[in-house]
Amino acid sequence: MEQQLEKVLSEIAARQETVGALLANRQGLCLGTKGDIDPNVSGIGMAISEQVAKLEPNNTVPATICLYSGNKRCVIQKDGEITGVIFKQQAAASVTAASN
Amino acid sequence: MDREKLIVSNQIGYLILKEDGAVLESGGELKNDERSANVIMGLLNLTESIDESFMPNSSCERITIDYEQHYYSICMSNRRIYIVKISKSQNGGATTTTSSSSSNSVYNDASDSGAVLA
């Protein structure tokens, strides 16, 4: 089971602009991390996804939450029992390109 | 029929809250929606401290909540919290504003995480 989680985390971490990725269980406990991300983020990440689930409880497809701070983004998505948290950081070059 | 405030094109509802969560203005699908306002205030309290080493506390300037057909965009300006519910369908949104670039990045994020968590 851990191997599959590791594989998924590696796939996420290999994506462009990804700094770190984490998977948390229903209790907010960290199942695994990859890259530069604090495992303690699992608790707050889970709490955020649970809070957003209250917004549209009848919606069967879980929402994707994205928090923006400058060139950094924190993406959170809950899928059943598991919550994923991804930290992303835009490279300086792409930031200037995007603003043009 | 009362004319509703248009914050962005493709908007289907909006809420403007005070810092304490009190609803100042609302319209569309979010008209008088205090329940959603409370859920979002709870979310804002949670997002104040994610990870100090990655994002400084209270530095989060914008939040999007992305569903299949629509998304919510939340930001703070002039001590007011603006929550806009925006449709993703293209009808009515012929003129693209600055919000288009941000919504594009949301789609990318959604497909990114959707693919890996599916």
Backbone of each chain as ProteinMPNN parsed JSONL, in Angstrom:
{"seq_chain_A": "MEQQLEKVLSEIAARQETVGALLANRQGLCLGTKGDIDPNVSGIGMAISEQVAKLEPNNTVPATICLYSGNKRCVIQKDGEITGVIFKQQAAASVTAASN", "coords_chain_A": {"N_chain_A": [[0.833, -1.206, 0.0], [1.903, 1.212, 0.836], [3.749, 1.555, -1.131], [2.275, 2.248, -3.367], [1.258, 4.718, -2.562], [3.647, 6.117, -2.335], [4.376, 6.118, -4.994], [2.366, 7.698, -6.165], [2.864, 10.101, -4.826], [5.416, 10.672, -5.792], [4.828, 11.107, -8.451], [3.308, 13.428, -8.256], [5.155, 15.208, -7.151], [6.951, 15.393, -9.215], [5.836, 17.095, -10.987], [5.542, 20.249, -12.718], [6.68, 23.177, -11.067], [6.125, 22.246, -8.543], [6.756, 22.155, -5.12], [6.522, 20.637, -2.834], [4.711, 17.734, -1.628], [1.972, 16.137, 0.009], [0.186, 13.542, 1.705], [-2.732, 12.953, 3.554], [-4.597, 11.242, 6.113], [-7.996, 10.498, 7.222], [-8.008, 11.281, 9.84], [-6.281, 13.341, 9.871], [-3.699, 12.655, 9.969], [-0.376, 12.277, 8.82], [0.3, 10.524, 5.884], [2.307, 10.303, 4.125], [5.064, 12.067, 2.642], [6.581, 14.141, 0.132], [9.292, 15.858, -1.16], [9.811, 19.339, -0.272], [8.121, 19.833, 2.349], [6.365, 20.287, 5.366], [5.499, 17.637, 7.484], [3.635, 18.163, 9.455], [1.738, 19.771, 8.331], [-0.324, 18.249, 7.485], [-2.481, 18.056, 9.307], [-3.719, 20.645, 9.403], [-4.266, 20.89, 6.714], [-6.129, 18.861, 6.306], [-8.135, 19.786, 7.978], [-8.891, 22.105, 6.648], [-9.879, 21.042, 4.226], [-12.036, 19.602, 5.206], [-13.583, 21.667, 6.239], [-14.254, 23.087, 3.91], [-15.766, 21.154, 2.67], [-18.183, 21.479, 3.88], [-19.332, 23.564, 2.599], [-20.682, 23.03, 0.145], [-22.432, 20.582, 0.69], [-23.989, 18.767, -0.726], [-22.772, 18.365, -3.092], [-21.237, 15.963, -4.995], [-18.742, 15.69, -6.148], [-15.546, 16.338, -4.975], [-14.249, 19.531, -3.933], [-11.547, 21.548, -5.198], [-9.165, 23.243, -3.421], [-7.463, 26.284, -3.453], [-4.867, 28.18, -2.262], [-3.506, 31.33, -2.472], [-0.453, 33.049, -2.344], [1.507, 35.52, -3.145], [3.969, 34.364, -5.292], [3.477, 31.829, -4.617], [1.586, 28.819, -4.128], [-0.881, 26.914, -2.482], [-2.317, 23.898, -2.812], [-5.185, 22.067, -2.156], [-6.886, 19.042, -1.934], [-9.602, 16.917, -1.291], [-10.235, 13.504, -1.371], [-12.353, 11.18, -0.895], [-11.264, 9.187, 1.657], [-8.817, 10.269, 1.789], [-6.714, 13.148, 1.899], [-5.073, 15.433, -0.136], [-2.243, 17.538, -0.192], [-0.587, 20.081, -1.821], [2.299, 21.951, -2.333], [3.145, 24.689, -4.249], [5.379, 26.622, -6.236], [5.913, 29.363, -8.203], [8.365, 29.837, -10.656], [10.763, 32.528, -10.845], [11.103, 33.566, -13.439], [8.8, 32.735, -14.84], [6.91, 34.144, -13.455], [7.292, 36.842, -14.14], [6.752, 36.604, -16.826], [4.066, 35.91, -16.796], [2.903, 38.193, -15.779], [3.176, 39.984, -17.8]], "CA_chain_A": [[0.0, 0.0, 0.0], [2.788, 2.381, 0.92], [4.431, 1.718, -2.419], [1.374, 2.988, -4.258], [1.255, 6.11, -2.091], [4.949, 6.675, -2.72], [4.35, 6.314, -6.444], [1.508, 8.861, -6.415], [3.58, 11.29, -4.337], [6.514, 10.945, -6.722], [4.225, 11.686, -9.663], [2.921, 14.823, -7.962], [6.369, 16.002, -6.924], [7.669, 15.567, -10.486], [5.139, 18.09, -11.806], [6.131, 21.575, -12.784], [6.472, 24.174, -10.012], [5.781, 21.625, -7.258], [7.81, 22.224, -4.095], [6.336, 19.472, -1.97], [3.373, 17.158, -1.637], [1.685, 15.365, 1.228], [-1.12, 12.879, 1.764], [-3.191, 12.816, 4.941], [-5.785, 10.397, 6.256], [-9.185, 11.168, 7.749], [-7.702, 11.858, 11.164], [-5.311, 14.417, 9.707], [-2.35, 12.125, 10.164], [0.374, 12.278, 7.567], [0.556, 9.183, 5.333], [3.576, 10.358, 3.395], [5.41, 13.365, 2.043], [7.634, 14.141, -0.878], [9.763, 17.213, -1.392], [9.983, 20.243, 0.859], [6.836, 20.116, 2.997], [6.351, 19.843, 6.75], [4.43, 16.644, 7.708], [2.616, 18.723, 10.352], [0.723, 20.46, 7.526], [-1.43, 17.32, 7.229], [-3.614, 18.372, 10.188], [-4.402, 21.872, 8.94], [-4.759, 20.595, 5.357], [-7.331, 18.061, 6.464], [-9.151, 20.67, 8.574], [-9.36, 23.006, 5.581], [-10.717, 20.293, 3.282], [-13.287, 19.271, 5.92], [-14.355, 22.909, 6.336], [-14.786, 23.392, 2.574], [-16.794, 20.143, 2.37], [-19.458, 21.963, 4.438], [-19.853, 24.642, 1.753], [-21.693, 22.435, -0.737], [-22.438, 19.176, 1.127], [-24.683, 17.899, -1.693], [-21.933, 18.174, -4.263], [-20.538, 14.682, -4.846], [-17.346, 15.838, -6.568], [-14.891, 17.215, -4.003], [-13.686, 20.773, -4.461], [-10.113, 21.771, -5.085], [-8.952, 24.533, -2.757], [-6.147, 26.824, -3.795], [-4.532, 29.378, -1.495], [-2.469, 32.061, -3.205], [0.334, 34.042, -1.614], [2.591, 35.907, -4.049], [4.216, 33.368, -6.348], [3.292, 30.501, -4.021], [0.215, 28.328, -4.055], [-1.092, 25.69, -1.721], [-3.488, 23.251, -3.407], [-5.689, 21.019, -1.259], [-8.058, 18.332, -2.433], [-10.002, 15.746, -0.516], [-10.842, 12.483, -2.215], [-12.739, 10.093, 0.002], [-10.577, 9.136, 2.952], [-7.476, 10.87, 1.698], [-6.578, 14.548, 1.513], [-3.762, 15.75, -0.712], [-1.803, 18.931, -0.083], [0.553, 20.316, -2.711], [2.874, 23.3, -2.31], [3.703, 25.046, -5.555], [6.026, 27.936, -6.288], [6.23, 29.757, -9.569], [9.741, 30.32, -10.833], [10.812, 33.976, -11.05], [10.961, 33.865, -14.866], [7.416, 32.582, -15.277], [6.11, 35.182, -12.803], [7.368, 38.044, -14.975], [6.085, 36.299, -18.091], [2.623, 35.91, -16.552], [2.427, 39.552, -15.524], [3.23, 40.758, -19.056]], "C_chain_A": [[0.864, 1.251, 0.0], [3.465, 2.656, -0.403], [3.583, 2.527, -3.382], [1.323, 4.456, -3.872], [2.542, 6.815, -2.509], [4.966, 7.017, -4.209], [3.54, 7.573, -6.786], [2.236, 10.143, -6.002], [4.724, 11.664, -5.278], [5.991, 11.591, -7.995], [3.854, 13.147, -9.447], [4.167, 15.688, -7.885], [7.13, 16.279, -8.214], [7.02, 16.643, -11.354], [5.789, 19.457, -11.686], [5.73, 22.44, -11.579], [6.148, 23.565, -8.647], [6.987, 21.642, -6.313], [7.742, 20.98, -3.21], [4.901, 18.982, -2.021], [3.203, 16.252, -0.429], [0.324, 14.698, 1.113], [-1.484, 12.664, 3.23], [-4.411, 11.911, 4.984], [-6.913, 11.189, 6.913], [-8.94, 11.84, 9.101], [-6.716, 13.03, 11.072], [-3.89, 13.961, 9.949], [-1.659, 12.0, 8.806], [0.671, 10.84, 7.119], [1.879, 9.138, 4.591], [3.818, 11.738, 2.835], [6.474, 13.157, 0.968], [8.029, 15.598, -1.105], [9.81, 18.02, -0.112], [8.626, 20.638, 1.436], [6.863, 19.505, 4.4], [5.217, 18.821, 6.953], [3.316, 17.157, 8.626], [1.508, 19.471, 9.612], [-0.507, 19.559, 7.305], [-2.67, 17.662, 8.054], [-4.412, 19.559, 9.683], [-4.981, 21.652, 7.546], [-6.061, 19.827, 5.411], [-8.472, 18.928, 7.011], [-9.74, 21.606, 7.518], [-10.282, 22.249, 4.622], [-12.054, 19.907, 3.917], [-14.191, 20.503, 6.0], [-15.015, 23.227, 4.99], [-15.866, 22.391, 2.174], [-18.168, 20.571, 2.896], [-20.119, 22.992, 3.523], [-20.951, 24.138, 0.828], [-21.774, 20.941, -0.424], [-23.109, 18.229, 0.139], [-23.865, 17.631, -2.941], [-21.074, 16.918, -4.09], [-19.062, 14.779, -5.219], [-16.642, 16.781, -5.599], [-14.258, 18.432, -4.663], [-12.164, 20.757, -4.347], [-9.92, 23.172, -4.505], [-7.553, 25.021, -3.11], [-5.932, 28.124, -3.025], [-3.358, 30.06, -2.178], [-1.767, 33.039, -2.277], [1.553, 34.381, -2.475], [2.76, 34.877, -5.155], [4.046, 31.939, -5.822], [1.819, 30.109, -3.989], [0.191, 27.06, -3.21], [-2.396, 25.082, -2.233], [-3.907, 22.087, -2.508], [-6.887, 20.353, -1.911], [-8.314, 17.08, -1.601], [-10.608, 14.749, -1.494], [-11.123, 11.275, -1.328], [-12.023, 10.212, 1.333], [-9.289, 9.959, 2.966], [-7.539, 12.327, 1.26], [-5.164, 14.768, 0.997], [-3.462, 17.229, -0.557], [-0.563, 19.09, -0.953], [1.009, 21.766, -2.556], [3.49, 23.563, -3.671], [4.326, 26.428, -5.485], [6.402, 28.223, -7.722], [7.666, 30.245, -9.631], [9.705, 31.797, -11.189], [10.566, 34.335, -12.514], [9.514, 33.778, -15.319], [6.498, 33.598, -14.62], [6.113, 36.432, -13.665], [6.667, 37.815, -16.303], [4.572, 36.38, -17.935], [2.091, 37.316, -16.368], [2.445, 40.406, -16.783], [1.969, 40.542, -19.896]], "O_chain_A": [[0.605, 2.212, -0.724], [3.727, 3.803, -0.766], [4.087, 3.376, -4.117], [1.34, 5.336, -4.733], [2.524, 7.955, -2.974], [5.492, 8.049, -4.626], [3.97, 8.401, -7.589], [2.227, 11.138, -6.727], [4.966, 12.845, -5.527], [6.613, 12.497, -8.551], [4.052, 13.992, -10.321], [4.227, 16.765, -8.478], [7.863, 17.264, -8.313], [7.601, 17.057, -12.357], [6.475, 19.774, -10.713], [4.58, 22.423, -11.143], [5.918, 24.302, -7.688], [8.082, 21.204, -6.666], [8.758, 20.364, -2.887], [3.991, 19.717, -2.407], [4.166, 15.68, 0.082], [-0.587, 15.24, 0.488], [-0.653, 12.248, 4.036], [-5.165, 11.821, 4.016], [-6.796, 12.395, 7.13], [-9.582, 12.83, 9.45], [-6.365, 13.634, 12.086], [-2.983, 14.778, 10.113], [-2.278, 11.664, 7.796], [1.222, 10.044, 7.879], [2.493, 8.081, 4.445], [2.877, 12.491, 2.583], [7.158, 12.135, 0.921], [7.164, 16.466, -1.227], [9.845, 17.469, 0.989], [8.055, 21.659, 1.053], [7.313, 18.377, 4.599], [4.072, 19.122, 6.619], [2.193, 16.655, 8.586], [0.464, 19.772, 10.191], [-1.59, 20.045, 6.979], [-3.79, 17.568, 7.552], [-5.634, 19.487, 9.552], [-6.055, 22.162, 7.227], [-6.99, 20.107, 4.652], [-9.617, 18.822, 6.571], [-10.944, 21.862, 7.505], [-11.341, 22.752, 4.248], [-13.084, 19.888, 3.241], [-15.408, 20.4, 5.848], [-16.19, 23.592, 4.939], [-16.781, 22.733, 1.425], [-19.196, 20.089, 2.419], [-21.313, 23.266, 3.646], [-22.021, 24.74, 0.736], [-21.25, 20.121, -1.178], [-22.841, 17.028, 0.152], [-24.217, 16.775, -3.752], [-20.282, 16.824, -3.152], [-18.229, 14.048, -4.682], [-17.09, 17.913, -5.414], [-13.793, 18.37, -5.801], [-11.585, 20.053, -3.519], [-10.443, 24.154, -5.031], [-6.586, 24.261, -3.069], [-6.73, 29.055, -3.131], [-2.331, 29.43, -2.433], [-2.409, 33.766, -1.518], [2.516, 33.615, -2.524], [1.809, 34.556, -5.868], [4.418, 30.971, -6.485], [0.934, 30.952, -3.844], [1.121, 26.254, -3.231], [-3.46, 25.688, -2.1], [-3.093, 21.237, -2.148], [-7.799, 21.029, -2.386], [-7.411, 16.316, -1.262], [-11.41, 15.124, -2.351], [-10.239, 10.463, -1.053], [-12.158, 11.208, 2.043], [-8.756, 10.294, 4.024], [-8.309, 12.693, 0.372], [-4.187, 14.342, 1.614], [-4.334, 18.072, -0.768], [0.393, 18.324, -0.834], [0.202, 22.692, -2.64], [4.265, 22.753, -4.181], [3.85, 27.299, -4.757], [7.104, 27.449, -8.372], [8.121, 30.98, -8.755], [8.729, 32.273, -11.769], [9.882, 35.319, -12.795], [9.041, 34.622, -16.08], [5.426, 33.896, -15.148], [5.06, 37.025, -13.902], [6.053, 38.733, -16.847], [3.876, 36.861, -18.829], [0.959, 37.61, -16.754], [1.793, 41.449, -16.828], [1.844, 41.113, -20.98]]}, "seq_chain_B": "MDREKLIVSNQIGYLILKEDGAVLESGGELKNDERSANVIMGLLNLTESIDESFMPNSSCERITIDYEQHYYSICMSNRRIYIVKISKSQNGGATTTTSSSSSNSVYNDASDSGAVLA", "coords_chain_B": {"N_chain_B": [[-37.284, 44.452, -10.602], [-34.284, 44.055, -8.929], [-31.144, 45.461, -9.631], [-28.166, 43.712, -9.75], [-24.986, 43.887, -8.172], [-22.13, 43.736, -10.201], [-19.281, 42.012, -10.002], [-17.374, 40.386, -11.231], [-17.239, 39.068, -14.607], [-19.459, 36.448, -15.663], [-20.353, 35.916, -13.18], [-22.241, 34.31, -10.615], [-23.143, 34.704, -8.14], [-22.652, 36.63, -5.121], [-20.943, 37.681, -2.127], [-20.37, 40.105, 0.323], [-18.444, 40.627, 3.06], [-17.929, 41.821, 6.424], [-14.949, 42.166, 8.448], [-15.466, 40.699, 10.731], [-17.215, 38.83, 9.857], [-19.814, 39.537, 9.383], [-22.561, 39.952, 7.175], [-22.472, 42.255, 4.633], [-23.245, 42.899, 2.039], [-25.051, 41.086, -0.474], [-25.853, 38.802, -3.148], [-27.436, 37.277, -6.052], [-26.982, 33.74, -6.307], [-25.952, 33.587, -3.804], [-27.389, 35.181, -2.17], [-28.294, 36.534, 0.877], [-27.055, 34.394, 2.129], [-26.101, 33.254, 4.803], [-25.119, 30.961, 5.906], [-23.166, 29.939, 4.116], [-21.454, 32.095, 4.348], [-20.589, 31.829, 6.988], [-19.264, 29.353, 6.854], [-17.168, 30.021, 5.151], [-15.897, 31.993, 6.644], [-14.931, 30.408, 8.686], [-13.143, 28.905, 7.204], [-11.32, 30.902, 6.458], [-10.21, 31.532, 8.926], [-8.838, 29.177, 9.404], [-6.953, 29.211, 7.372], [-5.087, 31.05, 8.106], [-2.714, 30.249, 9.281], [-0.799, 28.199, 7.722], [1.753, 27.001, 6.944], [4.414, 28.297, 8.278], [7.003, 28.418, 7.238], [6.691, 28.102, 4.529], [4.503, 29.686, 3.548], [4.168, 32.847, 4.832], [2.465, 33.575, 7.922], [-0.938, 34.629, 7.701], [-0.578, 35.64, 5.143], [-1.908, 34.921, 2.974], [-3.445, 35.881, 0.081], [-5.485, 35.396, -1.658], [-8.11, 33.073, -2.231], [-9.244, 30.214, -3.869], [-12.014, 28.121, -4.519], [-12.657, 25.326, -6.099], [-15.044, 23.852, -8.123], [-16.75, 21.473, -10.306], [-18.52, 22.793, -12.141], [-18.477, 25.412, -11.383], [-16.762, 28.015, -9.536], [-15.5, 29.399, -6.446], [-14.254, 32.541, -5.614], [-12.236, 34.09, -3.31], [-11.332, 37.006, -1.704], [-9.607, 39.638, 0.053], [-10.16, 43.046, 0.62], [-9.714, 46.407, 1.455], [-10.574, 46.044, 4.129], [-12.722, 44.419, 3.813], [-14.337, 41.352, 3.025], [-14.465, 39.72, 0.067], [-16.498, 37.563, -1.647], [-16.991, 35.672, -4.412], [-19.063, 33.842, -6.481], [-18.505, 32.025, -9.294], [-19.394, 31.15, -12.575], [-18.264, 28.496, -14.693], [-18.973, 28.086, -17.275], [-18.913, 29.375, -20.587], [-20.745, 31.161, -21.665], [-21.911, 34.479, -21.81], [-19.645, 35.53, -20.797], [-17.981, 37.054, -22.598], [-16.092, 39.108, -22.77], [-12.889, 39.057, -21.631], [-11.455, 39.461, -18.48], [-9.018, 40.54, -16.035], [-9.325, 38.474, -14.36], [-9.351, 36.191, -15.799], [-6.842, 35.065, -16.195], [-6.22, 34.13, -13.688], [-8.214, 32.264, -13.299], [-7.528, 30.419, -15.157], [-5.231, 29.304, -14.097], [-6.332, 28.025, -11.989], [-7.756, 25.998, -13.206], [-5.65, 24.474, -14.111], [-4.531, 23.641, -11.732], [-6.601, 22.147, -10.743], [-6.751, 20.074, -12.569], [-4.27, 18.996, -12.255], [-4.162, 18.039, -9.524], [-6.429, 16.542, -9.538], [-5.859, 14.502, -11.261], [-3.892, 13.072, -9.992], [-4.978, 12.284, -7.624], [-7.063, 10.771, -8.28]], "CA_chain_B": [[-36.1, 43.591, -10.43], [-33.142, 44.849, -8.488], [-29.923, 45.214, -10.389], [-27.143, 43.22, -8.831], [-23.613, 44.337, -8.376], [-21.335, 42.811, -11.015], [-17.869, 42.105, -9.616], [-16.656, 39.793, -12.375], [-18.149, 38.487, -15.591], [-19.812, 35.05, -15.37], [-20.665, 35.804, -11.755], [-23.592, 33.802, -10.337], [-23.509, 35.108, -6.791], [-21.563, 37.282, -4.397], [-21.124, 38.063, -0.723], [-19.347, 41.006, 0.847], [-18.5, 40.489, 4.516], [-17.014, 42.588, 7.267], [-13.878, 41.316, 8.991], [-16.017, 39.8, 11.755], [-18.079, 37.842, 9.203], [-21.163, 40.055, 9.161], [-22.848, 40.133, 5.75], [-22.768, 43.637, 4.267], [-24.001, 42.849, 0.786], [-25.1, 39.746, -1.07], [-26.69, 38.779, -4.344], [-27.43, 36.059, -6.859], [-27.185, 32.482, -5.574], [-25.47, 33.726, -2.423], [-28.181, 36.209, -1.504], [-28.618, 36.248, 2.284], [-26.543, 33.064, 2.447], [-25.244, 33.379, 5.994], [-24.473, 29.664, 6.157], [-21.924, 29.94, 3.333], [-20.58, 33.123, 4.928], [-19.983, 31.258, 8.195], [-18.311, 28.307, 6.447], [-15.988, 30.683, 4.579], [-15.166, 32.632, 7.75], [-14.202, 29.298, 9.33], [-12.027, 28.576, 6.312], [-10.328, 31.988, 6.543], [-9.499, 31.378, 10.203], [-7.915, 28.04, 9.269], [-5.866, 29.485, 6.409], [-4.162, 32.067, 8.625], [-1.389, 29.666, 9.525], [-0.626, 26.896, 7.053], [3.127, 26.585, 7.219], [5.162, 29.57, 8.357], [8.216, 28.385, 6.415], [6.333, 28.184, 3.109], [3.701, 30.904, 3.402], [4.1, 33.531, 6.129], [1.11, 33.615, 8.484], [-1.851, 35.684, 7.229], [-0.118, 36.241, 3.892], [-2.749, 34.414, 1.897], [-4.164, 37.035, -0.471], [-6.655, 34.972, -2.431], [-8.436, 31.652, -2.116], [-10.284, 29.756, -4.784], [-12.596, 26.807, -4.23], [-12.966, 24.947, -7.471], [-15.93, 22.708, -8.388], [-16.794, 21.138, -11.738], [-19.256, 23.757, -12.964], [-18.303, 26.78, -10.903], [-15.756, 28.141, -8.477], [-15.614, 30.565, -5.577], [-13.015, 33.29, -5.465], [-12.338, 34.833, -2.05], [-10.18, 37.871, -1.442], [-9.872, 40.682, 1.033], [-9.741, 44.367, 0.171], [-10.312, 47.51, 2.212], [-11.195, 45.464, 5.326], [-13.935, 43.697, 3.436], [-14.06, 40.045, 2.421], [-15.278, 39.571, -1.146], [-16.667, 36.169, -2.072], [-17.75, 35.663, -5.669], [-19.295, 32.513, -7.063], [-18.36, 32.278, -10.727], [-19.685, 30.0, -13.441], [-17.169, 28.184, -15.626], [-19.454, 28.042, -18.657], [-18.395, 30.561, -21.263], [-21.766, 32.108, -22.137], [-22.03, 35.71, -21.026], [-18.325, 36.043, -20.424], [-17.263, 37.273, -23.853], [-14.923, 39.938, -22.523], [-12.063, 38.47, -20.575], [-10.843, 40.444, -17.613], [-7.806, 40.034, -15.391], [-9.642, 37.251, -13.616], [-9.225, 35.03, -16.668], [-5.558, 34.405, -15.996], [-6.256, 33.398, -12.428], [-9.076, 31.093, -13.407], [-6.794, 29.411, -15.925], [-4.326, 28.591, -13.206], [-7.173, 27.16, -11.158], [-8.053, 24.798, -13.995], [-4.437, 23.669, -14.12], [-4.396, 23.026, -10.417], [-7.642, 21.149, -10.59], [-6.411, 18.893, -13.37], [-3.074, 18.424, -11.622], [-4.456, 17.269, -8.333], [-7.482, 15.589, -9.872], [-5.258, 13.358, -11.937], [-3.079, 12.261, -9.099], [-5.75, 11.738, -6.508], [-8.163, 9.94, -8.796]], "C_chain_B": [[-34.918, 44.439, -9.997], [-31.89, 44.462, -9.265], [-28.816, 44.806, -9.417], [-25.768, 43.706, -9.205], [-22.833, 43.287, -9.171], [-19.861, 43.009, -10.669], [-17.009, 41.525, -10.727], [-17.684, 39.268, -13.376], [-18.359, 37.008, -15.223], [-20.151, 34.826, -13.895], [-22.082, 35.244, -11.562], [-24.017, 34.097, -8.897], [-22.347, 35.806, -6.111], [-21.959, 37.586, -2.962], [-20.027, 39.066, -0.385], [-19.507, 41.02, 2.365], [-17.585, 41.496, 5.199], [-15.975, 41.626, 7.839], [-14.4, 40.319, 10.03], [-16.993, 38.77, 11.174], [-19.498, 38.32, 8.954], [-21.377, 40.339, 7.675], [-23.236, 41.589, 5.501], [-23.646, 43.698, 3.023], [-24.022, 41.419, 0.296], [-25.991, 39.798, -2.291], [-26.569, 37.461, -5.075], [-27.686, 34.821, -6.014], [-26.731, 32.574, -4.118], [-26.266, 34.779, -1.642], [-28.608, 35.741, -0.115], [-28.104, 34.875, 2.752], [-25.552, 33.151, 3.616], [-24.526, 32.074, 6.302], [-23.137, 29.594, 5.41], [-20.937, 30.948, 3.905], [-19.864, 32.57, 6.16], [-18.948, 30.199, 7.862], [-17.029, 28.974, 5.945], [-15.21, 31.433, 5.664], [-14.345, 31.586, 8.513], [-12.977, 28.907, 8.527], [-10.921, 29.635, 6.427], [-9.531, 31.903, 7.844], [-8.475, 30.251, 10.116], [-6.713, 28.378, 8.387], [-4.857, 30.505, 6.922], [-2.766, 31.492, 8.866], [-1.309, 28.272, 8.933], [0.741, 26.341, 7.448], [3.985, 27.842, 7.129], [6.371, 29.57, 7.416], [7.898, 28.471, 4.914], [5.566, 29.466, 2.812], [3.692, 31.603, 4.753], [2.649, 33.61, 6.626], [0.33, 34.833, 7.987], [-1.395, 36.34, 5.931], [-0.983, 35.819, 2.706], [-3.625, 35.544, 1.353], [-5.431, 36.648, -1.246], [-6.85, 33.479, -2.247], [-9.435, 31.321, -3.209], [-10.733, 28.362, -4.355], [-13.232, 26.341, -5.53], [-13.845, 23.703, -7.558], [-15.982, 22.464, -9.895], [-17.387, 22.262, -12.584], [-19.017, 25.207, -12.567], [-17.15, 26.826, -9.908], [-16.025, 29.401, -7.658], [-14.244, 31.24, -5.543], [-13.181, 34.184, -4.239], [-11.112, 35.733, -1.921], [-10.594, 38.997, -0.501], [-9.363, 42.013, 0.493], [-10.464, 45.405, 1.026], [-11.128, 47.005, 3.413], [-12.54, 44.799, 5.056], [-13.517, 42.371, 2.81], [-15.028, 39.878, 1.249], [-15.306, 38.097, -1.547], [-17.522, 36.193, -3.337], [-17.862, 34.228, -6.157], [-19.37, 32.712, -8.574], [-18.621, 31.0, -11.512], [-18.511, 29.758, -14.385], [-17.648, 28.136, -17.066], [-19.179, 29.387, -19.311], [-19.467, 31.566, -21.662], [-21.877, 33.309, -21.201], [-20.695, 36.281, -20.642], [-17.461, 36.28, -21.647], [-15.995, 38.089, -23.629], [-14.134, 39.336, -21.371], [-11.402, 39.589, -19.78], [-9.583, 39.843, -16.994], [-8.066, 38.722, -14.662], [-9.422, 36.004, -14.471], [-7.906, 34.296, -16.434], [-5.561, 33.585, -14.717], [-7.118, 32.152, -12.544], [-8.385, 30.003, -14.211], [-5.881, 28.596, -15.013], [-5.105, 27.646, -12.296], [-7.469, 25.87, -11.915], [-6.835, 23.868, -13.986], [-4.286, 22.906, -12.808], [-5.391, 21.879, -10.266], [-7.276, 19.886, -11.353], [-5.191, 18.184, -12.786], [-3.465, 17.466, -10.501], [-5.518, 16.207, -8.605], [-6.883, 14.314, -10.45], [-4.532, 12.453, -10.946], [-3.885, 11.634, -7.967], [-6.86, 10.792, -6.983], [-7.83, 8.456, -8.652]], "O_chain_B": [[-34.596, 45.436, -10.642], [-31.627, 43.286, -9.515], [-28.571, 45.467, -8.408], [-25.437, 43.905, -10.373], [-22.872, 42.099, -8.851], [-19.268, 44.036, -10.998], [-16.01, 42.131, -11.115], [-18.847, 39.053, -13.035], [-17.524, 36.404, -14.549], [-20.224, 33.689, -13.428], [-23.012, 35.65, -12.259], [-25.134, 33.769, -8.496], [-21.19, 35.601, -6.479], [-23.136, 37.727, -2.631], [-18.875, 38.88, -0.776], [-20.563, 41.377, 2.888], [-16.6, 41.958, 4.623], [-16.117, 40.409, 7.719], [-13.847, 39.231, 10.19], [-17.532, 37.939, 11.905], [-20.304, 37.592, 8.375], [-20.505, 40.889, 7.002], [-24.2, 42.095, 6.077], [-24.634, 44.43, 2.959], [-23.129, 40.63, 0.605], [-26.787, 40.722, -2.454], [-25.713, 36.634, -4.761], [-28.516, 34.848, -5.105], [-27.091, 31.729, -3.297], [-25.843, 35.21, -0.569], [-29.21, 34.678, 0.036], [-28.667, 34.276, 3.668], [-24.335, 33.124, 3.428], [-23.446, 32.08, 6.893], [-22.11, 29.239, 5.988], [-19.734, 30.694, 3.945], [-18.673, 32.813, 6.352], [-17.889, 30.133, 8.486], [-15.928, 28.536, 6.279], [-13.982, 31.499, 5.602], [-13.216, 31.846, 8.929], [-11.916, 28.617, 9.08], [-9.738, 29.302, 6.484], [-8.329, 32.169, 7.864], [-7.384, 30.347, 10.678], [-5.603, 27.899, 8.619], [-3.873, 30.795, 6.241], [-1.763, 32.178, 8.672], [-1.702, 27.291, 9.563], [0.855, 25.357, 8.178], [4.241, 28.369, 6.046], [6.722, 30.61, 6.859], [8.752, 28.872, 4.123], [5.942, 30.234, 1.927], [3.248, 31.012, 5.738], [1.72, 33.703, 5.824], [0.879, 35.929, 7.869], [-1.78, 37.474, 5.644], [-0.808, 36.3, 1.587], [-4.45, 36.099, 2.08], [-6.324, 37.47, -1.455], [-5.889, 32.719, -2.122], [-10.376, 32.08, -3.441], [-9.937, 27.544, -3.894], [-14.224, 26.905, -5.992], [-13.444, 22.624, -7.121], [-15.331, 23.169, -10.665], [-16.827, 22.637, -13.614], [-19.32, 26.123, -13.331], [-16.632, 25.789, -9.495], [-16.685, 30.334, -8.115], [-13.212, 30.575, -5.454], [-14.146, 34.942, -4.14], [-9.979, 35.26, -2.021], [-11.78, 39.26, -0.299], [-8.252, 42.088, -0.033], [-11.662, 45.296, 1.283], [-12.231, 47.485, 3.673], [-13.372, 44.642, 5.95], [-12.48, 42.278, 2.153], [-16.246, 39.894, 1.423], [-14.265, 37.475, -1.756], [-18.651, 36.684, -3.319], [-16.872, 33.501, -6.231], [-20.199, 33.476, -9.069], [-18.139, 29.922, -11.165], [-17.849, 30.699, -14.821], [-16.833, 28.145, -17.989], [-19.212, 30.423, -18.646], [-19.144, 32.713, -21.971], [-21.93, 33.171, -19.979], [-20.624, 37.427, -20.197], [-16.343, 35.772, -21.733], [-14.952, 37.805, -24.218], [-14.659, 39.136, -20.276], [-10.862, 40.539, -20.346], [-9.141, 38.764, -17.389], [-7.142, 37.958, -14.383], [-9.319, 34.896, -13.946], [-7.854, 33.067, -16.469], [-4.99, 32.496, -14.657], [-6.803, 31.112, -11.966], [-8.615, 28.814, -13.988], [-5.772, 27.376, -15.137], [-4.599, 26.601, -11.887], [-7.436, 24.782, -11.339], [-6.965, 22.649, -13.87], [-3.965, 21.718, -12.777], [-5.076, 20.809, -9.745], [-7.46, 18.772, -10.861], [-5.087, 16.958, -12.813], [-3.152, 16.275, -10.522], [-5.52, 15.133, -8.003], [-7.336, 13.205, -10.167], [-4.564, 11.228, -11.06], [-3.518, 10.591, -7.426], [-7.502, 10.11, -6.184], [-8.633, 7.603, -9.031]]}, "name": "protein", "num_of_chains": 2, "seq": "MEQQLEKVLSEIAARQETVGALLANRQGLCLGTKGDIDPNVSGIGMAISEQVAKLEPNNTVPATICLYSGNKRCVIQKDGEITGVIFKQQAAASVTAASNMDREKLIVSNQIGYLILKEDGAVLESGGELKNDERSANVIMGLLNLTESIDESFMPNSSCERITIDYEQHYYSICMSNRRIYIVKISKSQNGGATTTTSSSSSNSVYNDASDSGAVLA"}
